[in-house]
Amino acid sequence: MFFPEQIELLQSSGNLGAGLQILFALIIAHVLFDYPLQGDFLAKYKNRHSEGGETTTTGLWIHCLTAHSLMHSGAVWAITGSFIIGLIELVLHWIIDFVKCEGITNIHTDQALHILCRIGYVIALAQLN
């Protein structure tokens, strides 16, 4: 857990400043893992409709999308110190990106949903004792 003092303040007194620091860290981690650290391979092959996503290796897209989501999940777990919130991130990130790759949503909706998840994680973290 990277922010034990802030999490303690958030959980004990609902300290807004502590919550905002945790949210800021979650958003920074999201940006890092969704852009520079995702890499071209995962960005391309997590989409089953991309060239090679379905055809190069059957099911390659599942592995790529899951690996990408696990990276995010690990960051959320490390920042919040909550395995459950990290696990929720794994599932939600996978679903949100899958829906985007299917063309049901676009990049703007995708990113808004990811940020809303992080806001929800801070709210949930404040409720955990």
Contact map, one row per residue, 1 for C-alpha under 8 A:
111100000000000000000000000000000000000000000000000000000000000000000000000011111000000000000000000000000000000000000000000000000
111100000000000000000000000000000000000000000000000000000000000000000000000001111000000000000000000000000000000000000000000000000
111111100000000000000100000000000000000000000000000000000000000000000000000000110000000000000000000000000000000000000000000000000
111111110000000000000000000000000000000000000000000000000000000000000000000000000000000000000000000000000000000000000000000000000
001111111000000000000000000000000000000000000000000000000000000000000000000000000000000000000000000000000000000000000000000000000
001111111100000001101100000000000000000000000000000000000000000000000000000000000000000000000000000000000000000000000000000000000
001111111110000001100100000000000000000000000000000000000000000000000000000000010000000000000000000000000000000000000000000011000
000111111111000000000000000000000000000000000000000000000000000000000000000000000000000000000000000000000000000000000000000000000
000011111111111001000000000000000000000000000000000000000000000000000000000000000000000000000000000000000000000000000000000000000
000001111111111101100000000000000000000000000000000000000000000000000000000000000000000000000000000000000000000000000000000011000
000000111111111000000000000000000000000000000000000000000000000000000000000000000000000000000000000000000000000000000000000011111
000000011111111000000000000000000000000000000000000000000000000000000000000000000000000000000000000000000000000000000000000000001
000000001111111000000000000000000000000000000000000000000000000000000000000000000000000000000000000000000000000000000000000000000
000000001111111100100000000000000000000000000000000000000000000000000000000000000000000000000000000000000000000000000000000001000
000000001111111111100000000000000000000000000000000000000000000000000000000000000000000000000000000000000000000000000000000000000
000000000100011111110000000000000000000000000000000000000000000000000000000000000000000000000000000000000000000000000000000000000
000000000000001111111000000000000000000000000000000000000000000000000000000000000000000000000000000000000000000000000000000000000
000001101100001111111100000000000000000000000000000000000000000000000000000000000000000000000000000000000000000000000000000000000
000001100100011111111110000000000000000000000000000000000000000000000000000000000000000000000000000000000000000000000000010001000
000000000000000111111111000000000000000000000000000000000000000000000000000000000000000000000000000000000000000000000000000000000
000001000000000011111111100000000000000000000000000000000000000000000000000000000000000000000000000000000000000000000000000000000
001001100000000001111111110000000000000000000000000000000000000000000000000000110000000000000000000000000000000000000000010000000
000000000000000000111111111000000000000000000000000000000000000000000000000000000000000000000000000000000000000000000110010000000
000000000000000000011111111100000000000000000000000000000000000000000000000000000000000000000000000000000000000000000000000000000
000000000000000000001111111110000000000000000000000000000000000000000000000000100000000000000000000000000000000000000000000000000
000000000000000000000111111111000000000000000000000000000000000000000000001100100000000000000000000000000000000000000100000000000
000000000000000000000011111111100000000000000000000000000000000000000000000000000000000000000000000000000000000000100100000000000
000000000000000000000001111111110000000000000000000000000000000000000000000000000000000000000000000000000000000000000000000000000
000000000000000000000000111111111000000000000000000000000000000000000001001100000000000000000000000000000000000000000000000000000
000000000000000000000000011111111100000000000000000000000000000000000001000000000000000000000000000000000000000000000000000000000
000000000000000000000000001111111111000000000000000000000000000000000000000000000000000000000000000000000000000000000000000000000
000000000000000000000000000111111111110000000000000000000000000000000000000000000000000000000000000000000000000000000000000000000
000000000000000000000000000011111111110000000000000000000000000000010011000000000000000000000000000000000000000000000000000000000
000000000000000000000000000001111111110000000000000000000000000000000000000000000000000000000000000000000000000000000000000000000
000000000000000000000000000000111111111000000000000000000000000000000000000000000000000000000000000000000000000000000000000000000
000000000000000000000000000000111111111000000000000000000000000000000000000000000000000000000000000000000000000000000000000000000
000000000000000000000000000000011111111000000000000000000000000000000000000000000000000000000000000000000000000000000000000000000
000000000000000000000000000000011111111111100000000000000000000000010000000000000000000000000000000000000000000000000000000000000
000000000000000000000000000000000011111111100000000000000000000000000000000000000000000000000000000000000000000000000000000000000
000000000000000000000000000000000000011111110000000000000000000000000000000000000000000000000000000000000000000000000000000000000
000000000000000000000000000000000000011111111000000000000000000000000000000000000000000000000000000000000000000000000000000000000
000000000000000000000000000000000000011111111100000000000000000110010000000000000000000000000000000000000000000000000000000000000
000000000000000000000000000000000000011111111110000000000000000000000000000000000000000000000000000000000000000000000000000000000
000000000000000000000000000000000000000111111110010010000000000000000000000000000000000000000000000000000000000000000000000000000
000000000000000000000000000000000000000011111111011110000001100110000000000000000000000000000000000000000000000000000000000000000
000000000000000000000000000000000000000001111111000010000001111110010000000000000000000000000000000010000000000000000000000000000
000000000000000000000000000000000000000000111111110010000000100010000000000000000000000000000000010011000000000000000000000000000
000000000000000000000000000000000000000000001111110111000011110000000000000000000000000000000000000010000000000000000000000000000
000000000000000000000000000000000000000000000011111111000000000000000000000000000000000000000000000011000000000000000000000000000
000000000000000000000000000000000000000000011011111111000000000000000000000000000000000000000000000000000000000000000000000000000
000000000000000000000000000000000000000000001000111111110000000000000000000000000000000000000000000000000000000000000000000000000
000000000000000000000000000000000000000000001001111111111000000000000000000000000000000000000000000000000000000000000000000000000
000000000000000000000000000000000000000000011111111111111111100000000000000000000000000000000000000000000000000000000000000000000
000000000000000000000000000000000000000000000001111111111111100000000000000000000000000000000000000000000000000000000000000000000
000000000000000000000000000000000000000000000000001111111100000000000000000000000000000000000000000000000000000000000000000000000
000000000000000000000000000000000000000000000000001111111101000000000000000000000000000000000000000000000000000000000000000000000
000000000000000000000000000000000000000000000000000111111111000000000000000000000000000000000000000000000000000000000000000000000
000000000000000000000000000000000000000000000000000011111111000000000000000000000000000000000000000000000000000000000000000000000
000000000000000000000000000000000000000000000001000011001111111000000000000000000000000000000000000000000000000000000000000000000
000000000000000000000000000000000000000000001101000011011111111100000000000000000000000000000000000000000000000000000000000000000
000000000000000000000000000000000000000000001111000011000011111110000000000000000000000000000000000000000000000000000000000000000
000000000000000000000000000000000000000000000101000000000011111111000000000000000000000000000000000000000000000000000000000000000
000000000000000000000000000000000000000000000100000000000011111111100000000000000000000000000000000000000000000000000000000000000
000000000000000000000000000000000000000001001100000000000001111111110000000000000000000000000000000000000000000000000000000000000
000000000000000000000000000000000000000001001110000000000000111111111000000000000000000000000100110000000000000000000000000000000
000000000000000000000000000000000000000000000000000000000000011111111100000000000000000001000100000000000000000000000000000000000
000000000000000000000000000000000000000000000000000000000000001111111110000000000000000000000000000000000000000000000000000000000
000000000000000000000000000000001000010001000100000000000000000111111111000000000000000000000000000000000000000000000000000000000
000000000000000000000000000000000000000000000000000000000000000011111111100000000000000011101100000000000000000000000000000000000
000000000000000000000000000000000000000000000000000000000000000001111111110000000000000001000000000000000000000000000000000000000
000000000000000000000000000000001000000000000000000000000000000000111111111000000000000000000000000000000000000000000000000000000
000000000000000000000000000011001000000000000000000000000000000000011111111100000000000011001000000000000000000000000000000000000
000000000000000000000000000000000000000000000000000000000000000000001111111110000000011111000000000000000000000000000000000000000
000000000000000000000000000000000000000000000000000000000000000000000111111111000000010000000000000000000000000000000000000000000
000000000000000000000000010010000000000000000000000000000000000000000011111111100000010000000000000000000000000000000000000000000
000000000000000000000000010010000000000000000000000000000000000000000001111111111100110010000000000000000000000000000000000000000
100000000000000000000000000000000000000000000000000000000000000000000000111111111111111000000000000000000000000000000000000000000
110000000000000000000000000000000000000000000000000000000000000000000000011111111100000000000000000000000000000000000000000000000
111000000000000000000100110000000000000000000000000000000000000000000000001111111000000000000000000000000000000000000000000000000
111000100000000000000100000000000000000000000000000000000000000000000000000111111100100000000000000000000000000000000000000010000
110000000000000000000000000000000000000000000000000000000000000000000000000111111110000000000000000000000000000000000000000000000
000000000000000000000000000000000000000000000000000000000000000000000000000111011111110000000000000000000000000000000000000000000
000000000000000000000000000000000000000000000000000000000000000000000000000010001111111000000000000000000000000000000000000000000
000000000000000000000000000000000000000000000000000000000000000000000000000010000111111100000000000000000000000000000000000000000
000000000000000000000000000000000000000000000000000000000000000000000000000110010111111110000000000000000000000000000000100000000
000000000000000000000000000000000000000000000000000000000000000000000000111110000111111111000000000000000000000000000000000000000
000000000000000000000000000000000000000000000000000000000000000000000000100010000011111111100000000000000000000000000000000000000
000000000000000000000000000000000000000000000000000000000000000000000000100000000001111111110000000000000000000000000000000000000
000000000000000000000000000000000000000000000000000000000000000000001001100100000000111111111000000000000000000000001000000000000
000000000000000000000000000000000000000000000000000000000000000001001101100000000000011111111100000000000000000000000000000000000
000000000000000000000000000000000000000000000000000000000000000000001000000000000000001111111110000000000000000000000000000000000
000000000000000000000000000000000000000000000000000000000000000000000000000000000000000111111111000000000000000000000000000000000
000000000000000000000000000000000000000000000000000000000000000000001001000000000000000011111111100000000000000001000000000000000
000000000000000000000000000000000000000000000000000000000000000011001000000000000000000001111111110000000000000000000000000000000
000000000000000000000000000000000000000000000000000000000000000000000000000000000000000000111111111000000000000000000000000000000
000000000000000000000000000000000000000000000000000000000000000000000000000000000000000000011111111100000000010011000000000000000
000000000000000000000000000000000000000000000000000000000000000010000000000000000000000000001111111110000000010000000000000000000
000000000000000000000000000000000000000000000010000000000000000010000000000000000000000000000111111111000000000000000000000000000
000000000000000000000000000000000000000000000000000000000000000000000000000000000000000000000011111111111000000000000000000000000
000000000000000000000000000000000000000000000000000000000000000000000000000000000000000000000001111111111110010000000000000000000
000000000000000000000000000000000000000000000111100000000000000000000000000000000000000000000000111111111000000000000000000000000
000000000000000000000000000000000000000000000010100000000000000000000000000000000000000000000000011111111000000000000000000000000
000000000000000000000000000000000000000000000000000000000000000000000000000000000000000000000000001111111100000000000000000000000
000000000000000000000000000000000000000000000000000000000000000000000000000000000000000000000000001111111100000000000000000000000
000000000000000000000000000000000000000000000000000000000000000000000000000000000000000000000000001111111110110000000000000000000
000000000000000000000000000000000000000000000000000000000000000000000000000000000000000000000000000100111111110000000000000000000
000000000000000000000000000000000000000000000000000000000000000000000000000000000000000000000000000100001111111000000000000000000
000000000000000000000000000000000000000000000000000000000000000000000000000000000000000000000000000000000111111100000000000000000
000000000000000000000000000000000000000000000000000000000000000000000000000000000000000000000000000000001111111110000000000000000
000000000000000000000000000000000000000000000000000000000000000000000000000000000000000000000001100100001111111111000000000000000
000000000000000000000000000000000000000000000000000000000000000000000000000000000000000000000000000000000011111111100000000000000
000000000000000000000000000000000000000000000000000000000000000000000000000000000000000000000000000000000001111111110000000000000
000000000000000000000000000000000000000000000000000000000000000000000000000000000000000000000001000000000000111111111000000000000
000000000000000000000000000000000000000000000000000000000000000000000000000000000000000000001001000000000000011111111100000000000
000000000000000000000000001000000000000000000000000000000000000000000000000000000000000000000000000000000000001111111110000000000
000000000000000000000000000000000000000000000000000000000000000000000000000000000000000000000000000000000000000111111111000000000
000000000000000000000000000000000000000000000000000000000000000000000000000000000000000010000000000000000000000011111111100000000
000000000000000000000010011000000000000000000000000000000000000000000000000000000000000000000000000000000000000001111111110000000
000000000000000000000010000000000000000000000000000000000000000000000000000000000000000000000000000000000000000000111111111000000
000000000000000000000000000000000000000000000000000000000000000000000000000000000000000000000000000000000000000000011111111100000
000000000000000000000000000000000000000000000000000000000000000000000000000000000000100000000000000000000000000000001111111110000
000000000000000000100110000000000000000000000000000000000000000000000000000000000000000000000000000000000000000000000111111111000
000000000000000000000000000000000000000000000000000000000000000000000000000000000000000000000000000000000000000000000011111111100
000000000000000000000000000000000000000000000000000000000000000000000000000000000000000000000000000000000000000000000001111111110
000000100110000000000000000000000000000000000000000000000000000000000000000000010000000000000000000000000000000000000000111111110
000000100110010000100000000000000000000000000000000000000000000000000000000000000000000000000000000000000000000000000000011111111
000000000010000000000000000000000000000000000000000000000000000000000000000000000000000000000000000000000000000000000000001111111
000000000010000000000000000000000000000000000000000000000000000000000000000000000000000000000000000000000000000000000000000111111
000000000011000000000000000000000000000000000000000000000000000000000000000000000000000000000000000000000000000000000000000001111
